[in-house]
Amino acid sequence: MKLLVTGASGKVGQAFLPAFLTEQRFSNWEMVALCHNRLVEPSERLSVVQGSIADPQVVSRALEGVTHVLHLAAVKESPDHVIDVALKGLFLLLERFRRIADARQFILLSGDCVVGHIFQKYADPITEQSPRRAYEGSYALTKVLEEVMLEQFGIQYGLNWTTLRAPWIMEKDDFRYAFDLSDAQFGGPPWESLVGARQLAQMRDRRAFPTMRDAEGRPLRRNFIHVDDLVRAILTSIDNESAFGQLFNIAMNEPVDYGTAAELVRRAGGLVPSEIDTPFHSNWLDNSKARKVLGWEPEIDLAGLVDRAWSYRRAEDDPRIVWYPG
């Protein structure tokens, strides 16, 4: 068996590669990484193909001898690149992969942007049957189209596909800096879009923790997943016939309640909770199907996210990285 991984040098890819290579179930498998701007180090079982996913010749070379594909490559809000990577690249991969006699499974990593995460309101927990309702921007739109394209290749050509839909992916101290009030903030929304300059300065001075409230005035509830739990879900899905033709929500058992998070952070980091009103909606990405069908269970809960993020200390050679675009 041979697995092609796109986006292997990104956040998920860098966590996945060593996990796959040390997993006993895959000890006889080979792996090839299709890389563009950033390369990974080749090894005895890992080869590297460099080039654009939008180049048919590069894609054909990367797919030589491949039986499984894990498609991690993505571009966020970069309109100049997003069509080539998200749509043309995926189409080229699928069109060539479906013609391989030994093609076994195509796995796509998607995101809760396709259901709008905190931007769209859902009355009930979001399951795999909930309607796709993306928020504004090219990234969410292309993720919707990616999911649909993959499903249609399954319908049209009998391709075995699996889609893993993940929310905000955390590693190292990401969760801590998601709430940082300085310019070091990781992700968004930017605090300047929610509070005035004077209030923000006051919050910074008193080392506040921004406890966002949803559109109904309650502590916001947003979905997260730690990269280690996501990697385990990917490993569980590979060559798993129960995963063929299936979409799975891969998230923590419950969304993070920002009120509860504020109390845990107060204990861990001494930050003072400070409420912020927002127009966002609390949603619950239901992972019941993944737990029942795949037998996968997330190990890292909210307390684990806080503990890992506030205890992590970055070395000089471990800078914070913005993984997108590329």
LUMMI-942819 format. One record per residue (C-alpha): residue number from 1; x negated, y, z; residue in one letter. Coordinates in Angstrom, 2 decimals. Layout:
BEGIN
NUM X Y Z A
...
//
This chain:
BEGIN
1 0.00 0.00 0.00 M
2 -1.13 3.56 -0.68 K
3 0.32 6.77 0.75 L
4 0.05 10.17 -0.91 L
5 0.27 13.12 1.48 V
6 0.80 16.67 0.21 T
7 0.13 19.57 2.55 G
8 -2.32 17.39 4.44 A
9 -4.36 20.34 5.70 S
10 -1.39 22.07 7.37 G
11 -0.15 21.90 10.94 K
12 1.78 18.64 10.53 V
13 -0.70 17.14 8.10 G
14 -3.68 17.62 10.39 Q
15 -1.82 15.89 13.21 A
16 -0.48 13.15 10.95 F
17 -3.69 12.02 9.22 L
18 -5.55 10.71 12.31 P
19 -2.34 9.23 13.72 A
20 -1.72 7.29 10.51 F
21 -5.32 6.11 10.16 L
22 -5.38 4.76 13.73 T
23 -1.92 3.15 13.62 E
24 -2.34 -0.64 13.54 Q
25 0.70 -1.13 11.30 R
26 -1.05 0.79 8.53 F
27 -4.56 -0.60 9.01 S
28 -4.62 -2.05 5.48 N
29 -3.16 1.01 3.78 W
30 -5.07 3.57 1.76 E
31 -4.29 7.28 1.75 M
32 -4.80 10.11 -0.70 V
33 -4.39 13.79 0.21 A
34 -3.36 16.28 -2.45 L
35 -4.89 19.61 -1.36 C
36 -4.91 23.04 -2.93 H
37 -6.57 25.89 -1.01 N
38 -7.64 23.99 2.12 R
39 -9.34 20.59 1.98 L
40 -9.44 17.70 4.42 V
41 -12.48 15.53 5.04 E
42 -12.41 12.29 3.01 P
43 -13.21 8.97 4.66 S
44 -13.38 5.28 3.85 E
45 -9.59 4.99 3.56 R
46 -8.79 8.61 2.71 L
47 -9.52 10.15 -0.68 S
48 -8.84 13.74 -1.73 V
49 -7.43 15.20 -4.93 V
50 -7.75 18.96 -5.24 Q
51 -5.48 21.08 -7.39 G
52 -2.05 22.64 -7.73 S
53 1.05 20.57 -7.16 I
54 2.53 22.48 -10.11 A
55 -0.11 21.00 -12.47 D
56 1.19 17.81 -14.14 P
57 -2.31 16.39 -14.60 Q
58 -3.19 16.94 -10.95 V
59 0.03 15.28 -9.82 V
60 -0.52 12.29 -12.14 S
61 -4.07 11.84 -10.81 R
62 -2.90 12.06 -7.20 A
63 -0.19 9.43 -7.77 L
64 -2.51 6.74 -9.18 E
65 -1.81 3.51 -7.32 G
66 0.55 5.21 -4.87 V
67 3.48 3.30 -3.34 T
68 4.67 5.91 -0.82 H
69 4.75 9.71 -0.77 V
70 4.93 12.04 2.25 L
71 5.70 15.54 0.98 H
72 4.68 18.14 3.56 L
73 3.54 20.97 1.25 A
74 5.58 24.15 1.57 A
75 5.41 27.88 0.98 V
76 7.38 30.35 3.07 K
77 8.31 33.88 2.04 E
78 5.97 34.12 -0.95 S
79 8.17 34.51 -4.05 P
80 5.13 34.38 -6.35 D
81 4.36 30.81 -5.24 H
82 7.57 29.36 -3.88 V
83 9.12 28.12 -7.14 I
84 5.93 26.37 -8.27 D
85 5.36 24.59 -4.97 V
86 8.87 23.94 -3.72 A
87 10.71 23.18 -6.94 L
88 8.39 22.55 -9.86 K
89 5.92 20.69 -7.67 G
90 8.58 18.49 -6.11 L
91 10.15 17.79 -9.50 F
92 6.81 16.73 -10.97 L
93 6.14 14.44 -8.02 L
94 9.56 12.82 -8.21 L
95 9.65 12.51 -11.98 E
96 6.30 10.72 -12.06 R
97 6.76 8.73 -8.87 F
98 10.07 7.21 -10.00 R
99 8.29 5.74 -13.04 R
100 5.71 3.86 -10.95 I
101 6.57 0.17 -10.91 A
102 5.52 -0.25 -7.27 D
103 7.09 2.99 -6.01 A
104 8.53 2.22 -2.59 R
105 9.55 5.39 -0.71 Q
106 9.48 9.19 -0.95 F
107 9.62 11.08 2.36 I
108 10.37 14.81 2.50 L
109 9.79 17.02 5.52 L
110 12.57 19.60 5.57 S
111 13.60 22.18 8.14 G
112 16.59 23.50 10.05 D
113 16.40 26.61 7.86 C
114 18.76 24.70 5.55 V
115 21.47 25.02 8.21 V
116 20.46 28.56 9.12 G
117 19.21 27.65 12.63 H
118 20.00 30.78 14.74 I
119 21.31 32.89 11.85 F
120 24.43 30.83 11.07 Q
121 27.17 29.91 13.54 K
122 28.37 26.33 13.97 Y
123 31.24 25.44 16.26 A
124 29.91 21.93 16.85 D
125 26.48 20.29 17.10 P
126 24.77 20.22 13.71 I
127 24.66 16.68 12.34 T
128 23.42 15.34 9.04 E
129 26.96 15.77 7.69 Q
130 27.18 19.47 8.58 S
131 27.24 21.85 5.60 P
132 23.99 23.40 4.43 R
133 24.16 27.13 5.14 R
134 20.73 28.71 4.64 A
135 19.75 32.10 5.97 Y
136 18.40 34.85 3.72 E
137 15.08 34.41 1.91 G
138 13.36 32.17 -0.59 S
139 12.02 29.61 1.89 Y
140 15.40 28.50 3.23 A
141 16.90 28.48 -0.27 L
142 14.18 26.24 -1.68 T
143 14.43 23.83 1.26 K
144 18.14 23.39 0.48 V
145 17.28 22.73 -3.15 L
146 14.52 20.30 -2.17 E
147 16.92 18.21 -0.07 E
148 19.49 18.14 -2.86 V
149 16.92 17.32 -5.56 M
150 15.58 14.37 -3.58 L
151 19.07 13.01 -2.92 E
152 19.93 13.29 -6.60 Q
153 16.83 11.33 -7.63 F
154 18.09 8.61 -5.34 G
155 21.52 8.70 -6.98 I
156 20.26 9.00 -10.56 Q
157 17.31 6.62 -10.47 Y
158 17.70 4.47 -7.36 G
159 14.65 6.03 -5.72 L
160 14.23 5.17 -2.04 N
161 14.10 8.51 -0.26 W
162 14.02 9.75 3.32 T
163 14.41 13.33 4.54 T
164 13.30 14.37 8.02 L
165 14.77 17.73 8.98 R
166 12.79 19.43 11.74 A
167 13.31 22.71 13.62 P
168 10.52 25.03 14.79 W
169 7.37 22.89 15.12 I
170 5.17 23.52 18.16 M
171 1.55 22.58 18.85 E
172 -1.13 23.65 21.33 K
173 -0.08 27.08 22.77 D
174 2.46 27.93 20.04 D
175 5.40 27.93 22.45 F
176 3.64 30.43 24.72 R
177 2.88 32.83 21.88 Y
178 6.38 32.53 20.44 A
179 7.38 34.72 23.40 F
180 4.27 36.91 23.50 D
181 5.11 40.62 23.42 L
182 1.81 41.71 21.86 S
183 0.64 41.63 18.27 D
184 -0.41 38.02 18.91 A
185 3.24 36.89 18.76 Q
186 3.68 33.61 16.89 F
187 6.66 33.46 14.56 G
188 9.63 35.74 15.00 G
189 11.79 37.62 15.14 P
190 9.46 40.61 15.73 P
191 10.40 42.30 18.99 W
192 10.52 45.71 17.29 E
193 13.60 44.50 15.41 S
194 15.44 43.78 18.67 L
195 14.36 46.46 21.17 V
196 13.18 50.05 21.00 G
197 9.54 51.04 21.31 A
198 9.98 52.42 24.82 R
199 11.71 49.30 26.15 Q
200 9.11 47.08 24.50 L
201 6.29 49.05 26.10 A
202 7.95 48.72 29.52 Q
203 8.37 44.96 29.04 M
204 4.71 44.63 28.15 R
205 3.63 46.63 31.21 D
206 5.52 44.39 33.61 R
207 4.54 41.14 31.85 R
208 8.11 40.29 30.91 A
209 9.39 37.13 29.34 F
210 11.91 38.02 26.57 P
211 15.02 36.06 27.51 T
212 17.09 36.40 24.36 M
213 20.87 36.25 24.61 R
214 23.04 35.06 21.75 D
215 25.85 36.92 20.03 A
216 28.26 35.83 22.78 E
217 26.06 37.13 25.58 G
218 24.78 33.75 26.80 R
219 21.13 32.63 26.93 P
220 20.15 31.72 23.39 L
221 19.77 28.02 22.63 R
222 17.36 27.23 19.80 R
223 15.94 23.95 18.53 N
224 12.27 22.97 18.73 F
225 10.11 19.88 18.21 I
226 6.53 19.21 19.24 H
227 4.27 18.15 16.38 V
228 3.34 14.93 18.20 D
229 6.99 13.85 18.36 D
230 7.48 14.77 14.71 L
231 4.45 12.71 13.69 V
232 5.83 9.71 15.55 R
233 9.12 10.11 13.68 A
234 7.26 10.16 10.36 I
235 5.27 7.06 11.26 L
236 8.48 5.30 12.28 T
237 10.11 6.19 8.96 S
238 7.34 5.00 6.64 I
239 8.32 1.79 4.84 D
240 11.28 1.45 7.20 N
241 14.22 0.15 5.17 E
242 16.63 1.62 7.73 S
243 15.37 5.02 6.65 A
244 15.90 4.50 2.92 F
245 18.47 6.91 1.48 G
246 18.87 8.69 4.81 Q
247 18.62 12.21 6.22 L
248 17.60 12.55 9.87 F
249 17.53 15.51 12.25 N
250 14.23 15.29 14.13 I
251 14.54 17.56 17.15 A
252 14.37 17.54 20.93 M
253 17.33 15.87 22.63 N
254 18.69 19.28 23.58 E
255 17.96 22.77 22.25 P
256 15.81 25.03 24.38 V
257 17.93 27.19 26.67 D
258 16.12 30.51 26.94 Y
259 17.47 31.07 30.44 G
260 16.03 27.78 31.64 T
261 12.81 28.47 29.74 A
262 12.49 31.84 31.49 A
263 12.59 30.19 34.91 E
264 10.00 27.56 33.94 L
265 7.72 30.23 32.47 V
266 8.10 32.36 35.61 R
267 6.70 29.47 37.60 R
268 3.99 28.54 35.09 A
269 2.79 31.95 33.98 G
270 4.23 34.46 36.43 G
271 6.21 36.27 33.74 L
272 9.33 38.20 34.73 V
273 12.52 37.35 32.78 P
274 13.86 40.29 30.78 S
275 17.12 39.92 28.90 E
276 17.38 40.97 25.25 I
277 20.68 41.11 23.39 D
278 20.55 39.64 19.87 T
279 22.94 38.89 17.00 P
280 21.74 35.28 16.86 F
281 23.79 32.13 17.39 H
282 23.13 29.21 19.69 S
283 23.07 25.92 17.80 N
284 22.36 22.29 18.60 W
285 20.52 20.15 16.03 L
286 21.88 16.73 16.96 D
287 19.23 13.98 16.79 N
288 21.58 11.10 17.66 S
289 21.25 9.45 14.26 K
290 17.45 9.33 14.42 A
291 17.57 7.87 17.91 R
292 20.10 5.20 16.98 K
293 18.97 4.27 13.47 V
294 15.20 4.76 13.69 L
295 14.83 3.91 17.36 G
296 12.81 7.12 17.72 W
297 12.98 9.23 20.87 E
298 11.23 12.57 21.49 P
299 8.88 12.43 24.46 E
300 8.22 16.15 24.99 I
301 11.06 18.12 26.57 D
302 11.27 21.80 27.52 L
303 9.20 21.33 30.66 A
304 6.60 19.54 28.55 G
305 6.52 22.36 26.00 L
306 5.94 24.93 28.73 V
307 3.32 22.86 30.53 D
308 1.34 22.16 27.36 R
309 1.52 25.72 26.07 A
310 0.55 27.47 29.31 W
311 -2.23 25.04 30.19 S
312 -3.84 25.02 26.73 Y
313 -7.13 26.90 26.39 R
314 -8.42 27.61 22.91 R
315 -12.11 27.15 22.15 A
316 -14.01 29.67 20.04 E
317 -13.84 27.32 17.06 D
318 -10.07 26.84 17.47 D
319 -8.50 30.09 16.23 P
320 -4.78 30.61 15.87 R
321 -3.83 29.90 12.26 I
322 -0.95 31.09 10.09 V
323 -0.36 27.98 8.00 W
324 1.77 29.58 5.30 Y
325 1.50 30.32 2.42 P
326 -0.48 27.43 0.90 G
//
